Amino acid sequence: MPQNSAASPNDPSLPDGELATQEALAESIPKRQEFSVPRILFLSLVVGVVVAYAIIGIREAFGFGQGWMMESFFARYPGWWKIVIFSGAGLVFGLLLVWLKWDRFRTPAHVIVAVADRGGAFPLKEGGITALADLAALALGAPVGRYGPAVTAGATLAACFSRWFHVSRTGARVLMACGVGAAISASFNAPIAGVIFAHEVMLGHFRFRAFAPVTLSSVAAVGITRWSGFDYTELKLSSAAYAVELIHYPLILLIGLASAVVILAYMRTLLHSGELADRWKIPRWAQPMIGGAIAGAIMWAVPLTAGFGESTLFDVMRQGDMVPLLDWKFLLLLMAAKCLATSLLVGLRFPGGSFFPALFIGGMLGGAMASFLPQLDPQICVLVGMGAAGSAVVGAPLAVILIVFELTENYNAATAVMIGVIVSNLICNRFFGRSLFIRTIASWGIDLNLPAEQRRMASRNLRELLRRDFHTVAAGQTMGLVRDNLKGKMRSDLMVVDEEGCYVGRVSLRQWSLAPRDVPVESLCEEALVIYNDESQWAAFVKMEQEHVARAVVLSRGEKPELVGEILRTDLFDAYRK
């Protein structure tokens, strides 16, 4: 799931050493190899098949573990054992993060950054460790989602194929979209939605050259899952939904509005809980443990909060014999418990996804509102709540609408969901952002609305472009003494510093070569544009363009700024061109 903080704007959660490894990995993919359509089509087919089997394996593994935990362990032992189990698991996850020097486990937000800025590079180590951690969390019955982990796993496998077969950077991005589309298609049994999700969320726009590979990969993945007997049936309507007429639109809009308010609280809690923990200086290793303890206590008080909640959602949609589930107060309790447990758990760096919990939250809200909206089919109310909440989290309104249409095979349901999705996304875009992923990436200092070259320069420090081919002299010297000391070396400007090495000013080569010998060197200092060494290449580029200067002085930031070097505008132009 998405993350909430990062130490460096260069990468969401990587230290400098690991960032260098990431960039070296991206550079290892040949840049000049042509985009071969037949080759990409063949690899997309292979990726779709491999990802489908990976999703099946993940579902089998956590399904067995979750079933055993729910039926054999938690059913036999007191409820407070959930606090012990999840706090203990959180401690293990926290220590693993410290050992790996990660900010948190990888999420779809990291995949989006890999597609946009890393040339489709996503190391197997990161994806593999994250997949194992996600699998452990899911097997324990944590109230987290499985679709975020599925996306990460699909992207990791696709990135591995890109490296093994030396695919170009453009092809690597397309293959990663293929892996993500295959993962969504195999998880939901919805190939059209998988294709749209890959373009809408991962690539950020629709590309003609990516459409055929992503489609082929998604169809192959669905074919494998269906052939293997896996089918997503939770959204199959028990009866034909009532016709959605014009008079029902205001009621559907109301469900979308309520879903937007609830999901805004969910996303804000998830995003800011980690930031608050960092502000309180809670150690990183302890944060998943605290989140696990809180979630365990909530699951002890409200047992149906545990796990995915697919069966609960299924029963609410069917209006079955479980009478307590039809009580709107109980449904709101489930909604609030899931919202709090998942947002704190994932926000405090526990592994797992956030998409399906959003569907659960929206479904419970829609089921509760159905009690007050007798004009609408209760199944429609649940579906509208699910679509409105889920689409706001992932920022994929088209994909979510298509998921509903493919799974329900009901036009009325898809039309109703479309209305709720529009309202929810408009409100969440206005008060939160396009999605939880994009908002998380923005908190890392990455603006995906900027062109790629600007983002890349904004992620790079000035260190690699600094020049130090200048003379440094003490402020108390006279020009005569300076000339005597630098006899035969008069080829650059003078940088004047005080006794502590702090910057005083700069003297141009022309001025100090013509000045009288008895003039103090500091009296000749000229004004110069100052840039600090913690600023990015893009920030320096913009400043120098605005001031129309050819060079600038680079200082350390602090009460006593020390001279670090100087930067030339021509070097920044070269960096921009590269």
Secondary structure, DSSP 8 states (H G I E B T S, - for coil): ------SBTTBSS--HHHHHHHHHHHHTS-SSS---HHHHHHHHHHHHHHHHHHHHHHHHHHHHHHHHIIIIITTTS-TTHHHHHHHHHHHHHHHHHHHHT-SS---HHHHHHHHHHSTT---HHHHHHHHHHHHHHHHHT-S-BSHHHHHHHHHHHHHHHHHHTT--HHHHHHHHHHHHHHHHHHHHT-HHHHHHHIIIIIISS--HHHHHHHHHHHHHHHHHHHHTT----TT--SS------GGGHHHHHHHHHHHHHHHHHHHHHHHHHHHHHHHTT--TTTHHHHHHHHHHHHHHHSGGGSS--HHHHHHHHHT-S-HHHH-HHHHHHHHHHHHHHHHHHHHTT-SSBSHHHHHHHHHHHHHHHHTT-TTS-HHHHHHHHHHHHHHHHHT-HHHHHHHHHHHH--HHHHHHHHHHHHHHHHHHHHHT-S-HHHHHHHHTT--TTS-HHHHHHHTSBGGGG-B--SEEEETT-BHHHHHHHTTT---S-EEEE-TTSBEEEEE-HHHHHHS-TTSBGGGG-B---EEETTSBHHHHHHHHHHHT-SEEEEE--SSS-BEEEEEEHHHHHHHHH-
